[in-house]
Amino acid sequence: MATLEDKILGGKLHNYCSSSEESDNDDSGDDFQPKAPVENPGSPPEVNKWEGTSSNTGPKGVIEDWRKFKQLENEKKEESQREMIELAKKLTMTVRTSLEEEREKAALEDPELAEFLNDEFLLTYQKQRMREMLDQTNHKIKFGEVKHLRDGGEYLNAVDKEEKSVTIIIHIFDENLEACRTMNQCLNYLCKIYDSVKFCTIEAQMAGVSRSFKVDGVPALLVYKGGHLIGNFVRLSDDLGSEFQPEDVQGFLVEHGLLEDKSCTPLLIKNSTADSDSD
């Protein structure tokens, strides 16, 4: 049955105790259980306190991030370089030349052969092989001096009766011209350097050339090989000048492929030749 309090309050409220209920509870004795207090929902949650750090997304933060990135990048490069250096050292210590392997193999199979496979033997063998190849190219006929031809007959014999592998250079000159006398001096020098080349001279009036050639064609160099004319250079003073040197004549003939370029001679042969000359 509803009481007056129920009418006023519109029904029982949560945690509300009426006077009648209190009297009833007093009668119940030890069975009474107090209800837990209700927490106050009205208090707002506590805001998190600042702990001393923050994330800066401004210009200073971007610069700092870039510095850290570059630092890490440099550290990676240094580490990579160290690894490459260590690898190179390891390869240097382990790699052997084919010659060393051949020597080791020969030492096991044939001790006598191993004695021959030393640096001195190989150097001597290389010199010998290079000399053989150069001899095949330059032949073994040596001259070392300028041959003076007295007439047209000797001129023809100097060309036709020579070995086909020999290069023949003939200077047609006039003793009265300074350029011709200079050319003869140059050939006397070059014949010592190119002793496998046959250098000859003949006066223009003895060679049977025309009068105009005697006047306008000298000094002239005619080059033959195998009985064929392979080079014909007239009035060389126009190309070499009035005061030329043996090196100028040499360079001119080398440029036209008529003399060997001594600068291309293997250094091994040059050194062995110098040693033999000193002995």
Secondary structure per residue as TSV (DSSP state, phi and psi in degrees):
chain	resnum	aa	ss	phi	psi
A	1	M	-	360.0	130.0
A	2	A	-	-69.9	139.5
A	3	T	-	-97.6	177.4
A	4	L	H	-65.4	-37.4
A	5	E	H	-63.5	-37.9
A	6	D	H	-64.3	-37.6
A	7	K	H	-66.1	-42.4
A	8	I	H	-70.1	-44.0
A	9	L	H	-87.3	-8.1
A	10	G	T	72.3	32.0
A	11	G	S	115.4	166.9
A	12	K	-	-71.9	134.7
A	13	L	-	-95.1	159.2
A	14	H	T	-66.2	130.3
A	15	N	T	66.1	16.7
A	16	Y	-	-95.4	132.2
A	17	C	-	-114.8	124.1
A	18	S	-	-86.6	167.5
A	19	S	H	-66.8	-35.0
A	20	S	H	-68.4	-37.8
A	21	E	H	-67.6	-35.4
A	22	E	H	-63.2	-38.8
A	23	S	H	-67.4	-37.1
A	24	D	H	-65.2	-41.1
A	25	N	H	-67.3	-32.8
A	26	D	H	-61.8	-33.5
A	27	D	H	-72.2	-27.4
A	28	S	H	-73.9	-23.9
A	29	G	G	75.5	-124.0
A	30	D	G	-72.0	-13.4
A	31	D	G	-76.9	-3.3
A	32	F	-	-74.7	129.4
A	33	Q	-	-118.9	115.9
A	34	P	-	-69.4	144.7
A	35	K	-	-87.4	146.0
A	36	A	-	-67.6	142.2
A	37	P	-	-66.8	148.3
A	38	V	-	-86.4	131.4
A	39	E	-	-69.2	149.4
A	40	N	-	-82.2	108.1
A	41	P	T	-77.4	-3.0
A	42	G	T	-80.0	-16.7
A	43	S	S	-79.9	130.4
A	44	P	-	-73.9	151.3
A	45	P	-	-64.1	151.2
A	46	E	-	-74.9	132.2
A	47	V	-	-73.8	139.6
A	48	N	-	-60.6	134.7
A	49	K	-	-80.6	153.3
A	50	W	-	-72.8	126.1
A	51	E	-	-97.6	4.5
A	52	G	S	104.4	-4.1
A	53	T	-	-128.7	153.5
A	54	S	-	-153.3	160.4
A	55	S	-	-98.4	114.8
A	56	N	-	-96.9	115.0
A	57	T	-	-102.6	11.7
A	58	G	S	-82.1	-170.8
A	59	P	H	-57.6	-40.5
A	60	K	H	-64.1	-38.3
A	61	G	H	-66.5	-38.7
A	62	V	H	-65.0	-42.2
A	63	I	H	-63.6	-43.1
A	64	E	H	-63.7	-41.9
A	65	D	H	-62.0	-39.7
A	66	W	H	-64.5	-40.7
A	67	R	H	-62.7	-42.3
A	68	K	H	-64.5	-39.1
A	69	F	H	-62.4	-45.9
A	70	K	H	-64.9	-37.0
A	71	Q	H	-63.4	-44.8
A	72	L	H	-64.0	-38.9
A	73	E	H	-63.9	-43.7
A	74	N	H	-64.1	-39.6
A	75	E	H	-63.5	-37.9
A	76	K	H	-66.4	-40.4
A	77	K	H	-62.9	-45.1
A	78	E	H	-61.7	-40.3
A	79	E	H	-65.2	-41.2
A	80	S	H	-64.3	-40.6
A	81	Q	H	-64.4	-40.9
A	82	R	H	-62.0	-40.3
A	83	E	H	-65.4	-39.6
A	84	M	H	-65.5	-41.0
A	85	I	H	-63.9	-42.5
A	86	E	H	-63.5	-39.6
A	87	L	H	-65.5	-41.4
A	88	A	H	-63.5	-41.4
A	89	K	H	-62.4	-40.1
A	90	K	H	-65.3	-42.9
A	91	L	H	-65.7	-39.8
A	92	T	H	-62.1	-35.5
A	93	M	H	-77.1	-24.9
A	94	T	H	-102.8	-25.2
A	95	V	-	-77.4	136.0
A	96	R	-	-123.9	151.8
A	97	T	-	-75.8	160.6
A	98	S	H	-64.6	-32.2
A	99	L	H	-64.2	-41.9
A	100	E	H	-63.1	-39.7
A	101	E	H	-65.4	-40.1
A	102	E	H	-64.2	-40.6
A	103	R	H	-63.4	-42.8
A	104	E	H	-64.6	-41.1
A	105	K	H	-65.5	-43.3
A	106	A	H	-66.0	-35.4
A	107	A	H	-63.4	-32.7
A	108	L	H	-78.8	-38.7
A	109	E	H	-89.8	-42.0
A	110	D	-	-145.2	96.3
A	111	P	H	-59.0	-33.5
A	112	E	H	-66.3	-40.1
A	113	L	H	-65.3	-34.6
A	114	A	H	-63.3	-33.1
A	115	E	H	-66.8	-32.7
A	116	F	H	-75.0	-26.7
A	117	L	S	-83.5	55.6
A	118	N	S	-113.8	170.4
A	119	D	H	-62.3	-39.4
A	120	E	H	-65.5	-42.2
A	121	F	H	-64.6	-45.1
A	122	L	H	-64.9	-38.3
A	123	L	H	-63.6	-43.5
A	124	T	H	-63.8	-39.9
A	125	Y	H	-65.5	-40.7
A	126	Q	H	-62.7	-42.6
A	127	K	H	-60.1	-44.8
A	128	Q	H	-62.7	-45.1
A	129	R	H	-65.2	-39.7
A	130	M	H	-66.0	-39.4
A	131	R	H	-64.2	-40.1
A	132	E	H	-62.8	-42.5
A	133	M	H	-66.3	-40.3
A	134	L	H	-67.3	-36.1
A	135	D	H	-65.7	-37.3
A	136	Q	H	-64.5	-32.2
A	137	T	H	-80.8	-42.9
A	138	N	H	-98.8	-3.4
A	139	H	-	59.2	171.5
A	140	K	S	-101.2	2.6
A	141	I	-	-77.1	127.7
A	142	K	-	-118.1	144.8
A	143	F	-	-119.8	-72.3
A	144	G	-	79.1	6.8
A	145	E	S	-154.8	163.0
A	146	V	E	-90.6	130.0
A	147	K	E	-97.5	126.1
A	148	H	E	-91.6	125.9
A	149	L	-	-96.2	134.4
A	150	R	-	-92.5	-24.0
A	151	D	S	-156.6	-178.1
A	152	G	H	-65.6	-30.5
A	153	G	H	-64.8	-46.8
A	154	E	H	-64.5	-31.7
A	155	Y	H	-60.2	-48.7
A	156	L	H	-66.4	-40.1
A	157	N	H	-66.1	-37.8
A	158	A	H	-61.6	-28.6
A	159	V	H	-92.2	-49.1
A	160	D	H	-79.2	-28.6
A	161	K	T	-100.6	15.0
A	162	E	S	-97.9	157.4
A	163	E	-	-57.9	144.1
A	164	K	T	-67.1	-22.4
A	165	S	T	-83.6	-7.5
A	166	V	-	-87.6	134.0
A	167	T	E	-88.5	130.4
A	168	I	E	-117.3	124.3
A	169	I	E	-117.4	119.8
A	170	I	E	-114.6	129.0
A	171	H	E	-102.2	118.2
A	172	I	E	-95.9	121.2
A	173	F	E	-136.7	167.4
A	174	D	-	-125.4	118.7
A	175	E	T	-60.4	-21.8
A	176	N	T	-79.1	-12.2
A	177	L	-	-97.9	132.8
A	178	E	H	-61.4	-40.2
A	179	A	H	-62.5	-35.3
A	180	C	H	-69.3	-40.9
A	181	R	H	-65.1	-38.6
A	182	T	H	-64.2	-39.9
A	183	M	H	-63.1	-40.0
A	184	N	H	-62.3	-39.2
A	185	Q	H	-64.8	-38.3
A	186	C	H	-65.8	-40.2
A	187	L	H	-68.3	-34.0
A	188	N	H	-62.8	-29.0
A	189	Y	H	-80.5	-45.3
A	190	L	H	-69.2	-28.3
A	191	C	H	-65.5	-21.7
A	192	K	H	-78.8	-33.2
A	193	I	H	-78.0	-43.3
A	194	Y	-	-107.9	73.1
A	195	D	T	-74.7	-10.6
A	196	S	T	-90.1	-2.7
A	197	V	S	-99.0	137.8
A	198	K	E	-93.2	109.1
A	199	F	E	-98.9	131.3
A	200	C	E	-134.8	155.8
A	201	T	E	-131.9	149.6
A	202	I	E	-152.2	138.3
A	203	E	E	-70.9	145.9
A	204	A	H	-59.1	-40.0
A	205	Q	H	-69.7	-23.2
A	206	M	H	-87.1	-18.9
A	207	A	H	-82.0	-10.0
A	208	G	T	75.3	28.5
A	209	V	-	-86.6	168.3
A	210	S	-	-71.2	163.9
A	211	R	H	-63.6	-41.6
A	212	S	H	-63.7	-35.3
A	213	F	H	-66.7	-38.8
A	214	K	H	-61.5	-34.2
A	215	V	H	-85.1	-46.9
A	216	D	H	-107.7	-11.3
A	217	G	T	-96.2	-19.3
A	218	V	-	-94.4	153.1
A	219	P	S	-72.0	138.8
A	220	A	E	-125.6	139.2
A	221	L	E	-117.1	124.6
A	222	L	E	-115.5	129.8
A	223	V	E	-116.4	130.3
A	224	Y	E	-125.8	152.7
A	225	K	E	-157.3	128.3
A	226	G	T	64.1	27.7
A	227	G	T	81.5	4.3
A	228	H	E	-114.8	143.7
A	229	L	E	-78.3	118.1
A	230	I	E	-113.4	-6.7
A	231	G	E	-156.2	134.5
A	232	N	E	-141.8	105.9
A	233	F	E	-124.8	115.7
A	234	V	-	-110.3	153.9
A	235	R	-	46.1	59.6
A	236	L	T	-66.8	-16.8
A	237	S	H	-62.2	-23.7
A	238	D	H	-69.7	-32.9
A	239	D	H	-88.8	-37.0
A	240	L	H	-96.1	-14.7
A	241	G	-	91.2	179.6
A	242	S	S	-83.5	-26.6
A	243	E	S	-124.2	83.6
A	244	F	-	-105.9	161.3
A	245	Q	-	-116.2	165.9
A	246	P	H	-55.0	-35.5
A	247	E	H	-64.2	-32.3
A	248	D	H	-67.9	-42.3
A	249	V	H	-66.5	-42.6
A	250	Q	H	-60.3	-48.5
A	251	G	H	-61.9	-36.8
A	252	F	H	-63.7	-45.1
A	253	L	H	-72.3	-34.8
A	254	V	H	-65.8	-40.5
A	255	E	H	-61.5	-33.8
A	256	H	T	-90.9	7.7
A	257	G	T	74.7	21.6
A	258	L	S	-101.1	-15.5
A	259	L	S	-128.8	152.7
A	260	E	-	-71.5	138.5
A	261	D	-	-80.2	106.7
A	262	K	G	-65.3	-22.2
A	263	S	G	-68.7	-16.4
A	264	C	G	-93.1	0.6
A	265	T	S	-66.7	133.1
A	266	P	-	-55.4	139.4
A	267	L	H	-60.8	-30.7
A	268	L	H	-61.8	-40.6
A	269	I	H	-72.4	-39.8
A	270	K	H	-60.3	-44.8
A	271	N	H	-66.7	-40.2
A	272	S	H	-67.4	-34.6
A	273	T	H	-67.6	-40.8
A	274	A	H	-64.3	-38.5
A	275	D	H	-65.8	-40.5
A	276	S	H	-67.6	-35.7
A	277	D	H	-65.9	-39.7
A	278	S	H	-67.8	-32.1
A	279	D	-	-69.9	360.0
